[in-house]
Amino acid sequence: MVSMALARKSKRKLTSALSRDQAIHFYRQMLKIRLFEEEVNQLYLGAKMPGLAHLYIGQEAVAVGVCEALRRDDYITSTHRGHGHCLAKGASIDKMFAELLGKEAGYCRGKGGSMHIADQDTGNLGANAIVGGSAGIATGAAMSAQMRGSGQVAVCFFGEGALGQGLLYECMNMASLWKLPVIYVCENNQYNEYTNYQETTAGEVSARAEAFGIHAETIDGQDVQLVHATATKLVDGARRGDGPAFLQCKTYRFHGHHVGDIDRSYYRSKFEEAEWKTRRDPVKLLAEWLQKSEMADNKLLEKMENEIAAEVKEGVQFATQAPYPDPSEVDQDVYA
């Protein structure tokens, strides 16, 4: 759980482009992702969840900051580490847990599992277990929006490991040529599975997008306000016809590559993990800011945490009690 004893009172009230309601909503969304993922880890450790999951803990500011800059009918595509994107775009906790447990009530009737959750109602075109695999889907969705004149924007989330996939560059080339309304969001959490990205990725990350004539920015992905402000600017530009953009968010996954990746000392130090968790936790940073700006006190933050914890508990109970899909459905919703 998140500690709420984070900051001393400040005599000077801080200023922000966010209203109090917006800032508190952002915090609630980030905390929802955090508590959801902590429960996912417990389900795995308790052998209640089939397969593996890739936890989003530590990266919450990216999903919330970007998705809050979108309309409900805008599109996103996600990754194997996609729970945060799904929740930030509007997915419900109970149906998310149902999908993870393979239940009929899940978003994909239990057939997608952790890495293939999609929610058409909120514009979520799906998570994808193939690294970089959703680049073509997001770019195609942007092309569709342009052809229909709908004013919609597509956001393609991917990790820095996808920078080694040719599909991403083919898509960025097309998007730039046709000025498609798509934002490529690179969540650089420093590690391609078990290898630091600097050992696998030559040159500057943003230069790869700039080579296609795409406007690129690199920001601190732990600052939800900065992420939101930058994403809003890029999304607004894409919506008015300026074409694609590339946003690299420097972030960090607090847990392993997946829930079974427990001993990480052979590829990153415990000191490094502790530094990010202590000084760069996006949830704690926003809580601290809310307190210093006098928008929220410990009592309000604890109240929100208790409310979300109860919602998570109810979601798990719903999913646990929900039935599995009938075996006769095995060949339904499958396309060739």
Salt bridges, closest charged atoms under 4 A:
GLU37 OE1 - HIS83 ND1 2.69
GLU60 OE2 - ARG34 NE 2.61
GLU68 OE2 - HIS25 NE2 2.86
ASP73 OD1 - ARG71 NE 2.92
ASP74 OD2 - ARG239 NH2 2.75
GLU104 OE2 - ARG109 NH2 2.57
GLU187 OE1 - HIS85 NE2 2.66
GLU193 OE2 - HIS257 NE2 3.48
GLU217 OE2 - HIS215 NE2 2.87
GLU217 OE2 - LYS233 NZ 2.63
ASP220 OD2 - ARG280 NH2 2.27
ASP242 OD2 - ARG240 NE 2.95
GLU273 OE2 - ARG264 NE 2.54
GLU273 OE2 - ARG268 NE 2.74
GLU275 OE1 - ARG279 NE 3.30
ASP281 OD1 - ARG34 NH2 2.93
GLU288 OE2 - LYS292 NZ 3.32
GLU307 OE1 - ARG28 NH2 3.02
GLU307 OE2 - LYS303 NZ 2.55
GLU329 OE2 - ARG109 NH2 2.77
ASP333 OD2 - LYS111 NZ 3.93
